[in-house]
Each structure stands twice: as structure tokens, then as C-alpha cells.
């Protein structure tokens, strides 16, 4: 079954093979093929498009960092590029087909141009045992013990500034022959027919939404950013942009998790143009403005007056945006600029320094990306090179540079250091990435992709590259993020298929267990010999585990979230959900990098439903003992009310936000009975991790905390109960780090 996001590789016959962990798919102008496991062989399911042209214009889009080399008898293919999307134009008169991944599922869109006839789209299925439409309108393809589901398609057209949904369903017109039956639509506008292929029954719907970034401010508000294909996410009245503008828009929201729904949603706005817009990373500045970076294919993506670049280049551009929720309407967009040239760009990482400078990093496929200042590398050397760009507190671009080798280099992390230098890190297929200083690892491990790490002093030219190194093993190593601690230690975290990543004696898990595991590494780049490894560990179970979100909470503690297929994923005894509900489940972990072995795993839990669940970002309220996770779910039984679809899942995947007790604190009792006279000297014992800070609160004026309103590690809370002058029993709650003791006091006797 599918495990990791699909990547497409070009073949010599003009088709593209889609590769993931556990299955194969091949796509072409005339249809697609899926190879599913069956006993000791593969079962081939072929889906052809009746009458499709075999030779048409093909366009590979959204390049991925990983490249693969193949060595077979008499054949060698080296550094094969991977893409996230492939478009074949005019496969039928006026009809394009676009193949891409939806998470780890195959998705294809028929794009019907104005005047073309969608009734001419007929699919022919071969290799299956059964083919039928179920009660939900999904097309089910049964092959032996395997089952593929081609979901009821989302069919839509753009009308003005909104999407208009068109009714659509499948029609089985004969053995293996399937067409679409559509409701009324405007033949003068483009029409999109959008099914999703998956294994098992993920719920279908009109849109796919994912919250991919989250931060918490000092007042306890949560800020969440993500990507939405739904047209019905309810923007609030103060929104900069009340409606979706394109195929996929960015959304940004502010939540107060301390009030009940629906009043927890403080503000929500869309942000986007008529194309596809995608947010990749987010931070908060000192004014609690939300700073976002990502990529946009919208020529009319909103920009602000005076921004460094207000005109979109060709292909996709990076964007850098500031959203101010203290303002409303047009003032809510405090700053927005494009960054890019005539090729594809994406900004994947963002960071701030104490002076208010903003650092963004990503990749560019353009030869004319804007270069500012005395760059380390003036020109694009490979097809896609990483970039670093710096903006001052006023939004002026003060520095930018390429950085890369002859392959594909994509930055996914950036961090300013206290001495004014900047570290960027990411993924590379370049055997010859530029090095400087005493590299930690100068050997390129040609296992499909390595991690790179570079330290740059801006504006001094070629000599500005003062350090560069590889980090990786014999498989595919994917850096999800990089962060810097207060003492300038660098934390690298991601996913790996390598069996020989460097680990340390203090590792929680010294070796990988599955076909893909998580990893965390800490390097000290101030060491004279280069970036010294001071901590390294694998994390995971016996199947595939994939990391998305990393949040550095202190010099030693970090939060991790992603998804897992492992039924033996490591969980702690205090887990909110100790067992898997249905593969894949989201997970959340808290790790203490200063503790050796298993003691370093402070907390770990599954989070999920019987269907697919993915965690993208994690936060915590330490004193309250609450962990927050946000992501995307296909399950109606996910253990939280969805903030946008309160009840059933509304789309293929809906976003979720969940807060729950972390399990790092336990109390000596859950309830206490007090007589009407009350008294002083009552207490509750608190057991907590040695480094854990906690607070205690009362929700009634007759229950008073005398001692222990705040504590560190193990401790006690002493409280007093006032006399009850009434005849009715009353209750109050004493809360300690998210855990509650219910105090019940008897009423005054009437005898």
C-alpha cells in the first residue's frame, strides 16, 4: 500500500513512472498503470483513456529534491530527476490530463477546455476481478485481495471569484468501460474533473485541506497556516480575503484554544490568486504578525505597495507575506512580495533575528533569479539551486544568493546565528556541492539524495561560504527542517531510508527498524574541525515513518509530528492514544536531547482514526501540560471536532487541530469530598518530569490555592475550601497542567 508521497520520473518512451514505498504506478498520455503487491508477484491494473493520443506535449512540474541512479546489466541511468506533477496536453480534443499526488495517493485531473465535450472521456480498465460503483458513488476496483478506490470525483468550474461545484458520477457502460455523467455546467468555461485513487476507502468530497504550520504566542493564541482546495472554509468578517481565489489557496487562522467552539476561531482569511498557492513555513514576529513563505503560480497573488517585487515571473514564484490579525480588511495584509525570475521558485523555510531581519530559503530553477549584494554564488549552476534571501525589518531585500552544485539542491531550513552568519540546509543530489572549512562529511552518498549544510557570511562574495558539508547515508535522506538553539547548536530532523546514518552513544534508537525511519541529529558547527556531531538517533517502528513538523522548544527539548504505518511505533506509557487506529496515523513526540537512551523520549503518542491522518505541526502550552497538533485527516472518527467541519469530514482530507494533556504530569487523586464546614490544609501531590514546569488554577472563588500555584518537577498544591452556607452540594475544579481534581462540597444541613 502507498507509503510516502508519489514522485514521477521520466522514462525513455515518454511516460513517467510514479514511485513510492510499497507500490508502483506509470502514467502516460493514454492512461495509467498501477502495480499492486499480490503474494510473491505484482498484480497489474491498466486504465486506458479511450481514443487518447499517444504523442502529445508533456510537461513535468514541481521538481523534487531526490534523484535516483539505476544500475542494470547493460544499462546505467544516473541522477534521474523526480517531479510532483505531470501534465499531458490535448490527450483528447480540448482535454488535458494532469497526474499528481494527493498525499501518498495518485490523483489525476481531466481539464476540459471551453467548448470541448467531457462525455468523450471514457476509461477502459484491464486486469481487475471486479469493477463496481459503491453506495457512496466511488468506483471500486477489486484485484485479488487488493482493492483500489477511485473516489466520486470533485467536478467544478470557476465563476467569478469562487468555484462552482458541478454534480458528477461514474457510469459503468460495459465490461471495464467507465465514463462520467455530469450535471449542468457552463460550456464556455474550463471544467475540471478530479478523482483520487487510493487503497481502501478514504472518504471523498469537494476539497482537500491541510494545516501545515502552527505557532503559539505568549498569550496562548494559536496561529495556523495551511493550504485549502475547499471553497467553503468560513472566513471571518475581518478577513483580508473572504473567498478562495484559485485552485488552491493559502489560509491563515488565529484560534483561542481556551474558549469553547465555535468561539475559539478568532480570525480566518484566505490568501491567494487564481492559480495554485502553497504555504511552506511560518513564524511569528515580535508583534505576533504571521510571517509566511511558499510558492505561487498566481500572477495576481496579492502584493503590497512598495514591495521589492510586485510582478510575477513565469512558472511559480516564491512569496514572502506578513499577516497582521490586529488589523482587518485590506490592512490585514501588512506586507507581501514575490521573489523569483523566469523559472520555478519556492521558499521552503523562514527565520527571524533579534533585529527584525527575515531570512528565507528555498530553491530556484531560474537563471535570472534576483541577486542582491555581494553573493556567494551569482549564477544557477544546476537545474535547481538552493537560494538564501534576506529582508530587513522594513521589507527591503538586502541580500540574496544561489547555492548549489550541478544537481538538484533544495533548501528546507534556514537559521541566523549570533555572529551574523547564516546557516541553510536542505536536500541535494549534487556530487560536488560547494564545500568550505573542515567538512563533517565530504563524501556524497549516492543513495538517492543527501542532506547539505552550509554557513554563509552575507555580502562578502565567494569567501562568504565559510562552511559546507554533506550529511547522509546509503539511502534517501530527506531533511524536513533545521533549527538553531540558543547556544548555536544545529538540530537537523527528517526521514531516511539509510541504514548507516551517523548516531551517537546517547541515541534513543541506534538503528533504523523499517523501510523509512525518522532521524534527529545535533551538530556543533563552532568546533574547529567543522560541524561535530554531538547527538544522533533514529526513531520509528518496523514499517514506514515520515516526519513533517519539528518545533524546537528549548536548547534540549523538541516536538516532532508526522505519520506512521508502524504498529510498533515507540509510544510512552502516558500516551494519549497508545495504539494505532488505522494506518497511517499521525504521531506526536517530545524529545529531550540531553538524556541518554530511552530516557530521551519524554512523550510519544499515536493520533488518528481508522483512515489516513497526517500531523504537520506541533506546539505546547508547557505550564498547562497541553500538546497541540495540527494536520490533515480523512477520518470521521478522528478524536477532535474539526474547526471548519464540526462533525463529519467535508472533503477528501480536512484539517484538524487538537489539544490534549501531554501525560507529563500525574496527580495523587482525581476527586475529593469536603464537608460543608470546609477548611484549610487540603493538598494534592503532583508527580512530574524533573524539567517540567507546571501551574495550578482554581475555577471557583470558594476554592483557594494556598501554596503550589506554580511548581517544577515533583511537588504539591495546598488549598483551602470556604464554608458552604447553602444547602445544595457544589463542585469546583482544581487544574494542574491540564489535569483536574474535582472538589465536591456538601451543603449545609437543615436539621
Buried (B, 14 or more C-beta within 10 A) or exposed (E): BBBBBBBBBBBEEEBBBBBBBBBBBBBBBBBBBBBBBEEEEEBBBBBBBBEBBEEBEBEBBBBBBBBBEEEEEEEEEEBBBBBBBBBBBBBBEBBBBBBBBBBBBBBBBBBBBEEBEBEBBBBBBEBBEEBEBEEEEBBBBBBEEBBBBBBBBBBBBBEEEBBBBBEBBBEBEEEBBBBBEBEEBEEEEBBBBBBBBBBBBBBBBBBBBBBBBBBBEEEEBBBBBBBBBBBBBEBBEBBBBBBBBBBBBBBBBBBBBBEEEEEBBBBBBBBBBBBBBBBBBBBBBEEBBBBBBBBBBBBEBBBBEEBBBBEBBEBBBBBBBBBBBEBBEEEBBBBBBBBBBBBBBBBBBBBBBEEEBBBBBBBBBBEEBBBBBBBBBEEBBBBBBBBBBBBEEEBEBBBBBBBBBBBBBBBBBBBBBEEEBBBBBBBBBBBEBBBBBBBBBEEBBBBBBBBBBBBBBBBBBEEBBBBBBBBBBBBBBBBBBBBBBEEBBBBBBBBBBBEBBBBBEBBBBEEBBBBBBBBBBBBBBBEEEBBBBBBBBBBBBBBBBBBBBBBBBEBBBBBBBBBBBBEEBBBBEBBBBEEBBBBBBBBBBBBBBBBEEEEBBBBBBBBBBBBBBBBBBBBBBBBBBBBBBBBBBBBBEBBBBBBBBEEEBBBBBBBBBBBBBBBBBBBEEEEBEBBBEBEEEBBBEBEBBEBBBBBBBBEBEBBEBEEBBEBEBEBEBBBBBBEBEEEEEBEBEBBBBBBBBEBEBBBEEEE
